[in-house]
Amino acid sequence: MLNRIQKSLKQCAHVFAVAALAACSISDAAVALPDPAVDAPAVTKSGTQTAVFAGGCFWGIEAVFEHVKGVTQAVSGYSGGTAETADYQKVSAGSTSHAEAVQVTYDPSKVSYGQLLKVFFSVAHNPTELNRQGPDTGPQYRSAIFFADDAQKRVAQAYIAQLQAAKSFSRPIVTEVTPLKAFYAAEAYHQDYAARNPNQPYIVYNDLPKVANLKQQFPNLYVGR
């Protein structure tokens, strides 16, 4: 995320270039994927569960999940490191073990964990990029699933194996599946960043196309704001 504004201004010389480049930048990630063969048990009673995903800048991951049916909250933050280093400036240095992550609170009677994974791999990020995502580089931008329990671990590992076996991507999936030790909410100015700054060049170039792909590929899951 270092120098995001400067990078995005250079990328966005005019709006038409932005649109064209945006389509190219996420083409590998915006792919049609199969439904998970292994998923959490169906739930009929409303409730809340949480899932934590990392896949590059948390602005875009948060923006996608805020538009998914059954998601009641998406919070940008940090996971993988300690409480003492859960700070934007420290995390941006790339040496804290943290990844920029998003904690998704959802109602499992409306959307399953497997369906969230399908969104994550289909449109939220490119799971074949190692320690980077788009213009952002470093381990803080790695692709990771932080599982809260054995059930989430089982579903996540099974879905990655399913996608690999189906050769859904032209390159290997590098997504880590790792235990969730803690999640630390990011600074207030990062929350709802894309929604509050829809004309910011970084958002226009990198994140709005993800939301557009969600609407196109998942019409039954997409909700407006």
C-alpha positions, -999 to +999 in steps of 0.1 A: +000+000+000+031+022+002+027+053-020-007+040-032-020+075-041+012+083-061+011+050-079-026+052-088-023+088-101+004+076-126-017+047-136-049+068-141-039+093-167-075+095-178-107+076-171-106+055-203-071+042-196-083+034-160-111+013-173-090-006-198-062-013-174-085-023-146-100-050-167-066-064-175-052-061-140-078-085-125-085-108-154-066-137-138-086-133-106-121-127-121-127-163-132-157-185-131-151-212-104-170-243-094-191-244-062-172-260-033-176-297-032-170-295+006-188-269+026-200-261+061-233-279+071-264-260+060-279-238+086-315-227+088-315-205+119-301-170+117-269-163+136-234-148+131-201-163+123-168-147+113-142-154+086-109-137+080-094-133+046-062-116+033-055-109-004-037-076-010-049-042+001-077-046+025-097-018+009-107-040-020-114-072+000-136-052+023-154-035-006-163-069-022-176-085+010-196-055+020-217-063-011-223-100-004-257-111+008-256-124+044-225-103+053-234-080+081-200-064+086-166-063+070-137-048+089-102-040+076-074-050+099-043-070+104-036-107+112-006-129+116+015-107+139+014-093+174-008-066+189+023-043+193+029-043+155-008-040+144-002-005+131-004+006+095+030+022+093+047-008+109+027-033+088+036-014+056+073-020+062+066-057+056+085-071+086+057-076+112+043-110+100+009-093+096-011-094+065-037-068+056-068-088+063-106-084+065-128-099+092-162-108+076-192-113+099-219-132+082-252-151+087-246-187+078-283-192+071-279-168+041-244-174+029-221-203+036-184-203+044-178-221+011-197-195-008-175-168+008-145-187-003-158-189-038-162-151-039-127-147-023-110-168-050-132-156-079-133-118-077-118-105-045-081-111-054-057-132-075-046-163-055-017-170-077+003-139-068+029-146-042+035-118-016+019-092-038-014-081-053-015-058-082+007-028-075+013-037-039+043-059-030+055-075+002+044-103+026+018-080+041-001-084+008+000-122+007-030-143+000-042-161+032-071-177+048-070-174+086-092-203+099-111-200+132-117-237+137-112-271+122-143-269+101-131-237+083-097-253+078-113-284+063-135-265+039-107-241+028-081-268+022-107-289+003-117-260-019-081-251-028-074-288-036-105-288-058-095-257-077-060-271-082-073-304-095-096-286-119-068-264-131-090-234-125-060-211-127-031-210-151-006-209-122-005-226-088-026-212-060-003-198-033-029-190-007-019-198+029-043-216+051-032-208+086-047-206+122-063-174+132-044-163+163-059-128+165-074-101+143-067-064+150-090-037+134-071-012+114-072+026+119-106+043+115-097+060+082-092+026+065-127+014+073-153+016+044-125+033+025-137+023-010-173+033-002-162+067+011-137+074-017-152+059-049-133+084-071-099+079-056-077+066-084-064+036-065-100+025-058-111+032-094-082+012-109-079-017-084-111-022-064-143-010-082-138-036-110-138-063-083-172-051-070-185-050-107-173-086-112-190-097-080-223-082-094-218-099-127-207-133-115-228-136-084-262-118-091-279-140-064-253-130-038-247-093-047-264-066-027-261-028-032-254-003-005 
